[in-house]
Amino acid sequence: MSTEETKNSFEWVWYVIGLLTGILAVAAVTLHIGYLFLGGIIGLIMAGIFLNNIVKGREY
Protein backbone atom coordinates (compact mmCIF):
# COMPACT_ATOMS: atom_id res chain seq x y z
CA MET A 1 0.00 0.00 0.00
CA SER A 2 1.19 3.48 -0.72
CA THR A 3 1.39 6.06 2.04
CA GLU A 4 -1.55 7.97 0.56
CA GLU A 5 -3.70 4.84 0.55
CA THR A 6 -2.72 4.05 4.14
CA LYS A 7 -3.39 7.63 5.24
CA ASN A 8 -6.96 7.61 3.88
CA SER A 9 -7.82 4.06 4.97
CA PHE A 10 -10.80 3.81 7.28
CA GLU A 11 -11.03 0.02 7.39
CA TRP A 12 -10.46 0.11 11.14
CA VAL A 13 -13.91 1.68 11.53
CA TRP A 14 -15.56 -1.48 10.21
CA TYR A 15 -13.64 -3.61 12.70
CA VAL A 16 -14.75 -1.37 15.58
CA ILE A 17 -18.36 -1.50 14.36
CA GLY A 18 -18.16 -5.30 14.11
CA LEU A 19 -16.70 -5.56 17.60
CA LEU A 20 -19.35 -3.34 19.17
CA THR A 21 -22.30 -4.91 17.37
CA GLY A 22 -21.07 -8.38 18.30
CA ILE A 23 -20.86 -7.40 21.96
CA LEU A 24 -24.23 -5.62 21.90
CA ALA A 25 -25.95 -8.55 20.20
CA VAL A 26 -24.74 -10.94 22.88
CA ALA A 27 -25.54 -8.43 25.64
CA ALA A 28 -29.14 -8.35 24.40
CA VAL A 29 -29.38 -12.08 25.07
CA THR A 30 -27.12 -12.60 28.08
CA LEU A 31 -24.72 -10.55 30.17
CA HIS A 32 -22.24 -13.33 30.92
CA ILE A 33 -18.75 -11.85 30.48
CA GLY A 34 -17.39 -14.89 28.64
CA TYR A 35 -20.11 -14.66 26.01
CA LEU A 36 -19.48 -10.94 25.57
CA PHE A 37 -15.87 -11.68 24.60
CA LEU A 38 -17.04 -14.42 22.26
CA GLY A 39 -19.53 -12.01 20.66
CA GLY A 40 -16.77 -9.46 20.16
CA ILE A 41 -14.53 -12.02 18.48
CA ILE A 42 -17.36 -13.16 16.21
CA GLY A 43 -18.07 -9.50 15.36
CA LEU A 44 -14.43 -8.97 14.38
CA ILE A 45 -14.51 -12.08 12.20
CA MET A 46 -17.67 -10.88 10.45
CA ALA A 47 -16.09 -7.45 9.85
CA GLY A 48 -13.04 -9.14 8.32
CA ILE A 49 -15.22 -11.24 6.04
CA PHE A 50 -17.16 -8.13 5.04
CA LEU A 51 -14.02 -6.17 4.18
CA ASN A 52 -12.06 -8.93 2.47
CA ASN A 53 -14.79 -10.67 0.50
CA ILE A 54 -17.75 -8.36 -0.03
CA VAL A 55 -16.22 -4.90 -0.57
CA LYS A 56 -12.75 -5.93 -1.73
CA GLY A 57 -11.64 -3.91 -4.73
CA ARG A 58 -14.49 -1.38 -4.71
CA GLU A 59 -13.66 2.17 -5.65
CA TYR A 60 -15.30 4.99 -3.78
Backbone as XML, in Angstrom:
<?xml version="1.0"?>
<chain id="A" units="angstrom">
  <residue number="1" name="MET">
    <atom name="N" x="0.834" y="-1.179" z="0.000"/>
    <atom name="CA" x="0.000" y="0.000" z="0.000"/>
    <atom name="C" x="0.878" y="1.241" z="0.000"/>
  </residue>
  <residue number="2" name="SER">
    <atom name="N" x="0.463" y="2.228" z="-0.732"/>
    <atom name="CA" x="1.193" y="3.484" z="-0.715"/>
    <atom name="C" x="0.841" y="4.264" z="0.548"/>
  </residue>
  <residue number="3" name="THR">
    <atom name="N" x="1.650" y="5.282" z="0.832"/>
    <atom name="CA" x="1.389" y="6.064" z="2.044"/>
    <atom name="C" x="0.081" y="6.825" z="1.940"/>
  </residue>
  <residue number="4" name="GLU">
    <atom name="N" x="-0.283" y="7.260" z="0.742"/>
    <atom name="CA" x="-1.553" y="7.973" z="0.563"/>
    <atom name="C" x="-2.732" y="7.044" z="0.818"/>
  </residue>
  <residue number="5" name="GLU">
    <atom name="N" x="-2.629" y="5.808" z="0.349"/>
    <atom name="CA" x="-3.696" y="4.839" z="0.551"/>
    <atom name="C" x="-3.822" y="4.478" z="2.027"/>
  </residue>
  <residue number="6" name="THR">
    <atom name="N" x="-2.705" y="4.361" z="2.719"/>
    <atom name="CA" x="-2.722" y="4.052" z="4.144"/>
    <atom name="C" x="-3.280" y="5.229" z="4.937"/>
  </residue>
  <residue number="7" name="LYS">
    <atom name="N" x="-2.948" y="6.433" z="4.534"/>
    <atom name="CA" x="-3.388" y="7.628" z="5.239"/>
    <atom name="C" x="-4.906" y="7.785" z="5.178"/>
  </residue>
  <residue number="8" name="ASN">
    <atom name="N" x="-5.522" y="7.438" z="4.065"/>
    <atom name="CA" x="-6.957" y="7.612" z="3.879"/>
    <atom name="C" x="-7.753" y="6.343" z="4.145"/>
  </residue>
  <residue number="9" name="SER">
    <atom name="N" x="-7.140" y="5.326" z="4.721"/>
    <atom name="CA" x="-7.816" y="4.064" z="4.967"/>
    <atom name="C" x="-8.635" y="4.135" z="6.247"/>
  </residue>
  <residue number="10" name="PHE">
    <atom name="N" x="-9.913" y="3.831" z="6.124"/>
    <atom name="CA" x="-10.801" y="3.813" z="7.276"/>
    <atom name="C" x="-11.346" y="2.411" z="7.537"/>
  </residue>
  <residue number="11" name="GLU">
    <atom name="N" x="-10.586" y="1.388" z="7.169"/>
    <atom name="CA" x="-11.032" y="0.017" z="7.388"/>
    <atom name="C" x="-11.174" y="-0.295" z="8.869"/>
  </residue>
  <residue number="12" name="TRP">
    <atom name="N" x="-10.396" y="0.360" z="9.709"/>
    <atom name="CA" x="-10.457" y="0.113" z="11.142"/>
    <atom name="C" x="-11.842" y="0.423" z="11.696"/>
  </residue>
  <residue number="13" name="VAL">
    <atom name="N" x="-12.566" y="1.330" z="11.059"/>
    <atom name="CA" x="-13.910" y="1.684" z="11.525"/>
    <atom name="C" x="-14.831" y="0.476" z="11.441"/>
  </residue>
  <residue number="14" name="TRP">
    <atom name="N" x="-14.707" y="-0.306" z="10.369"/>
    <atom name="CA" x="-15.564" y="-1.484" z="10.207"/>
    <atom name="C" x="-15.255" y="-2.531" z="11.262"/>
  </residue>
  <residue number="15" name="TYR">
    <atom name="N" x="-13.981" y="-2.651" z="11.646"/>
    <atom name="CA" x="-13.636" y="-3.607" z="12.701"/>
    <atom name="C" x="-14.201" y="-3.161" z="14.048"/>
  </residue>
  <residue number="16" name="VAL">
    <atom name="N" x="-14.180" y="-1.882" z="14.330"/>
    <atom name="CA" x="-14.752" y="-1.370" z="15.575"/>
    <atom name="C" x="-16.267" y="-1.572" z="15.583"/>
  </residue>
  <residue number="17" name="ILE">
    <atom name="N" x="-16.914" y="-1.288" z="14.460"/>
    <atom name="CA" x="-18.362" y="-1.497" z="14.362"/>
    <atom name="C" x="-18.702" y="-2.971" z="14.555"/>
  </residue>
  <residue number="18" name="GLY">
    <atom name="N" x="-17.932" y="-3.863" z="13.939"/>
    <atom name="CA" x="-18.157" y="-5.297" z="14.108"/>
    <atom name="C" x="-17.980" y="-5.742" z="15.544"/>
  </residue>
  <residue number="19" name="LEU">
    <atom name="N" x="-16.951" y="-5.221" z="16.202"/>
    <atom name="CA" x="-16.700" y="-5.558" z="17.600"/>
    <atom name="C" x="-17.852" y="-5.111" z="18.491"/>
  </residue>
  <residue number="20" name="LEU">
    <atom name="N" x="-18.280" y="-3.868" z="18.321"/>
    <atom name="CA" x="-19.350" y="-3.336" z="19.165"/>
    <atom name="C" x="-20.688" y="-4.015" z="18.907"/>
  </residue>
  <residue number="21" name="THR">
    <atom name="N" x="-21.014" y="-4.258" z="17.653"/>
    <atom name="CA" x="-22.297" y="-4.909" z="17.373"/>
    <atom name="C" x="-22.299" y="-6.358" z="17.846"/>
  </residue>
  <residue number="22" name="GLY">
    <atom name="N" x="-21.154" y="-7.025" z="17.772"/>
    <atom name="CA" x="-21.074" y="-8.384" z="18.302"/>
    <atom name="C" x="-21.297" y="-8.415" z="19.802"/>
  </residue>
  <residue number="23" name="ILE">
    <atom name="N" x="-20.687" y="-7.470" z="20.502"/>
    <atom name="CA" x="-20.858" y="-7.396" z="21.956"/>
    <atom name="C" x="-22.296" y="-7.025" z="22.309"/>
  </residue>
  <residue number="24" name="LEU">
    <atom name="N" x="-22.866" y="-6.050" z="21.601"/>
    <atom name="CA" x="-24.230" y="-5.625" z="21.904"/>
    <atom name="C" x="-25.257" y="-6.705" z="21.594"/>
  </residue>
  <residue number="25" name="ALA">
    <atom name="N" x="-25.023" y="-7.467" z="20.537"/>
    <atom name="CA" x="-25.955" y="-8.548" z="20.198"/>
    <atom name="C" x="-25.968" y="-9.607" z="21.289"/>
  </residue>
  <residue number="26" name="VAL">
    <atom name="N" x="-24.803" y="-9.949" z="21.808"/>
    <atom name="CA" x="-24.735" y="-10.940" z="22.877"/>
    <atom name="C" x="-25.285" y="-10.354" z="24.177"/>
  </residue>
  <residue number="27" name="ALA">
    <atom name="N" x="-25.037" y="-9.075" z="24.418"/>
    <atom name="CA" x="-25.543" y="-8.431" z="25.636"/>
    <atom name="C" x="-27.065" y="-8.390" z="25.648"/>
  </residue>
  <residue number="28" name="ALA">
    <atom name="N" x="-27.681" y="-8.347" z="24.471"/>
    <atom name="CA" x="-29.143" y="-8.350" z="24.404"/>
    <atom name="C" x="-29.704" y="-9.690" z="24.858"/>
  </residue>
  <residue number="29" name="VAL">
    <atom name="N" x="-28.922" y="-10.748" z="24.713"/>
    <atom name="CA" x="-29.384" y="-12.081" z="25.073"/>
    <atom name="C" x="-28.934" y="-12.458" z="26.485"/>
  </residue>
  <residue number="30" name="THR">
    <atom name="N" x="-27.666" y="-12.233" z="26.773"/>
    <atom name="CA" x="-27.117" y="-12.603" z="28.077"/>
    <atom name="C" x="-26.023" y="-11.621" z="28.456"/>
  </residue>
  <residue number="31" name="LEU">
    <atom name="N" x="-25.768" y="-11.458" z="29.720"/>
    <atom name="CA" x="-24.719" y="-10.546" z="30.166"/>
    <atom name="C" x="-23.518" y="-11.295" z="30.750"/>
  </residue>
  <residue number="32" name="HIS">
    <atom name="N" x="-23.386" y="-12.555" z="30.436"/>
    <atom name="CA" x="-22.242" y="-13.329" z="30.918"/>
    <atom name="C" x="-20.978" y="-12.818" z="30.231"/>
  </residue>
  <residue number="33" name="ILE">
    <atom name="N" x="-19.953" y="-12.504" z="31.002"/>
    <atom name="CA" x="-18.753" y="-11.849" z="30.481"/>
    <atom name="C" x="-18.025" y="-12.709" z="29.442"/>
  </residue>
  <residue number="34" name="GLY">
    <atom name="N" x="-18.038" y="-14.006" z="29.611"/>
    <atom name="CA" x="-17.393" y="-14.889" z="28.636"/>
    <atom name="C" x="-18.062" y="-14.833" z="27.278"/>
  </residue>
  <residue number="35" name="TYR">
    <atom name="N" x="-19.375" y="-14.756" z="27.273"/>
    <atom name="CA" x="-20.105" y="-14.665" z="26.014"/>
    <atom name="C" x="-19.932" y="-13.304" z="25.356"/>
  </residue>
  <residue number="36" name="LEU">
    <atom name="N" x="-19.716" y="-12.259" z="26.152"/>
    <atom name="CA" x="-19.476" y="-10.938" z="25.570"/>
    <atom name="C" x="-18.164" y="-10.933" z="24.785"/>
  </residue>
  <residue number="37" name="PHE">
    <atom name="N" x="-17.131" y="-11.575" z="25.334"/>
    <atom name="CA" x="-15.865" y="-11.680" z="24.599"/>
    <atom name="C" x="-16.043" y="-12.505" z="23.331"/>
  </residue>
  <residue number="38" name="LEU">
    <atom name="N" x="-16.783" y="-13.589" z="23.427"/>
    <atom name="CA" x="-17.045" y="-14.418" z="22.257"/>
    <atom name="C" x="-17.804" y="-13.632" z="21.192"/>
  </residue>
  <residue number="39" name="GLY">
    <atom name="N" x="-18.790" y="-12.844" z="21.603"/>
    <atom name="CA" x="-19.533" y="-12.014" z="20.661"/>
    <atom name="C" x="-18.647" y="-10.986" z="19.991"/>
  </residue>
  <residue number="40" name="GLY">
    <atom name="N" x="-17.713" y="-10.405" z="20.743"/>
    <atom name="CA" x="-16.771" y="-9.455" z="20.160"/>
    <atom name="C" x="-15.863" y="-10.101" z="19.129"/>
  </residue>
  <residue number="41" name="ILE">
    <atom name="N" x="-15.398" y="-11.301" z="19.428"/>
    <atom name="CA" x="-14.535" y="-12.019" z="18.475"/>
    <atom name="C" x="-15.315" y="-12.371" z="17.215"/>
  </residue>
  <residue number="42" name="ILE">
    <atom name="N" x="-16.533" y="-12.833" z="17.370"/>
    <atom name="CA" x="-17.360" y="-13.156" z="16.207"/>
    <atom name="C" x="-17.643" y="-11.895" z="15.393"/>
  </residue>
  <residue number="43" name="GLY">
    <atom name="N" x="-17.870" y="-10.765" z="16.063"/>
    <atom name="CA" x="-18.068" y="-9.504" z="15.359"/>
    <atom name="C" x="-16.845" y="-9.095" z="14.555"/>
  </residue>
  <residue number="44" name="LEU">
    <atom name="N" x="-15.652" y="-9.286" z="15.115"/>
    <atom name="CA" x="-14.427" y="-8.974" z="14.383"/>
    <atom name="C" x="-14.250" y="-9.880" z="13.169"/>
  </residue>
  <residue number="45" name="ILE">
    <atom name="N" x="-14.596" y="-11.148" z="13.319"/>
    <atom name="CA" x="-14.505" y="-12.085" z="12.198"/>
    <atom name="C" x="-15.465" y="-11.678" z="11.087"/>
  </residue>
  <residue number="46" name="MET">
    <atom name="N" x="-16.688" y="-11.297" z="11.460"/>
    <atom name="CA" x="-17.666" y="-10.882" z="10.453"/>
    <atom name="C" x="-17.226" y="-9.598" z="9.743"/>
  </residue>
  <residue number="47" name="ALA">
    <atom name="N" x="-16.607" y="-8.676" z="10.471"/>
    <atom name="CA" x="-16.092" y="-7.454" z="9.848"/>
    <atom name="C" x="-14.977" y="-7.785" z="8.868"/>
  </residue>
  <residue number="48" name="GLY">
    <atom name="N" x="-14.109" y="-8.722" z="9.233"/>
    <atom name="CA" x="-13.042" y="-9.142" z="8.324"/>
    <atom name="C" x="-13.585" y="-9.788" z="7.065"/>
  </residue>
  <residue number="49" name="ILE">
    <atom name="N" x="-14.593" y="-10.624" z="7.212"/>
    <atom name="CA" x="-15.223" y="-11.241" z="6.043"/>
    <atom name="C" x="-15.856" y="-10.173" z="5.165"/>
  </residue>
  <residue number="50" name="PHE">
    <atom name="N" x="-16.528" y="-9.212" z="5.783"/>
    <atom name="CA" x="-17.162" y="-8.129" z="5.041"/>
    <atom name="C" x="-16.137" y="-7.349" z="4.231"/>
  </residue>
  <residue number="51" name="LEU">
    <atom name="N" x="-15.022" y="-6.976" z="4.857"/>
    <atom name="CA" x="-14.016" y="-6.167" z="4.175"/>
    <atom name="C" x="-13.255" y="-6.946" z="3.107"/>
  </residue>
  <residue number="52" name="ASN">
    <atom name="N" x="-12.922" y="-8.182" z="3.382"/>
    <atom name="CA" x="-12.064" y="-8.926" z="2.470"/>
    <atom name="C" x="-12.803" y="-9.643" z="1.351"/>
  </residue>
  <residue number="53" name="ASN">
    <atom name="N" x="-14.073" y="-9.934" z="1.529"/>
    <atom name="CA" x="-14.791" y="-10.673" z="0.496"/>
    <atom name="C" x="-15.883" y="-9.862" z="-0.188"/>
  </residue>
  <residue number="54" name="ILE">
    <atom name="N" x="-16.595" y="-9.048" z="0.542"/>
    <atom name="CA" x="-17.746" y="-8.362" z="-0.026"/>
    <atom name="C" x="-17.354" y="-7.049" z="-0.690"/>
  </residue>
  <residue number="55" name="VAL">
    <atom name="N" x="-16.548" y="-6.220" z="-0.023"/>
    <atom name="CA" x="-16.224" y="-4.902" z="-0.570"/>
    <atom name="C" x="-14.801" y="-4.823" z="-1.109"/>
  </residue>
  <residue number="56" name="LYS">
    <atom name="N" x="-14.133" y="-5.920" z="-1.247"/>
    <atom name="CA" x="-12.751" y="-5.926" z="-1.729"/>
    <atom name="C" x="-12.694" y="-5.407" z="-3.171"/>
  </residue>
  <residue number="57" name="GLY">
    <atom name="N" x="-11.851" y="-4.425" z="-3.390"/>
    <atom name="CA" x="-11.640" y="-3.905" z="-4.732"/>
    <atom name="C" x="-12.630" y="-2.835" z="-5.170"/>
  </residue>
  <residue number="58" name="ARG">
    <atom name="N" x="-13.545" y="-2.453" z="-4.333"/>
    <atom name="CA" x="-14.489" y="-1.382" z="-4.710"/>
    <atom name="C" x="-13.787" y="-0.042" z="-4.686"/>
  </residue>
  <residue number="59" name="GLU">
    <atom name="N" x="-14.184" y="0.809" z="-5.601"/>
    <atom name="CA" x="-13.659" y="2.170" z="-5.647"/>
    <atom name="C" x="-14.729" y="3.109" z="-5.152"/>
  </residue>
  <residue number="60" name="TYR">
    <atom name="N" x="-14.335" y="4.078" z="-4.369"/>
    <atom name="CA" x="-15.302" y="4.992" z="-3.779"/>
    <atom name="C" x="-15.284" y="6.320" z="-4.475"/>
  </residue>
</chain>
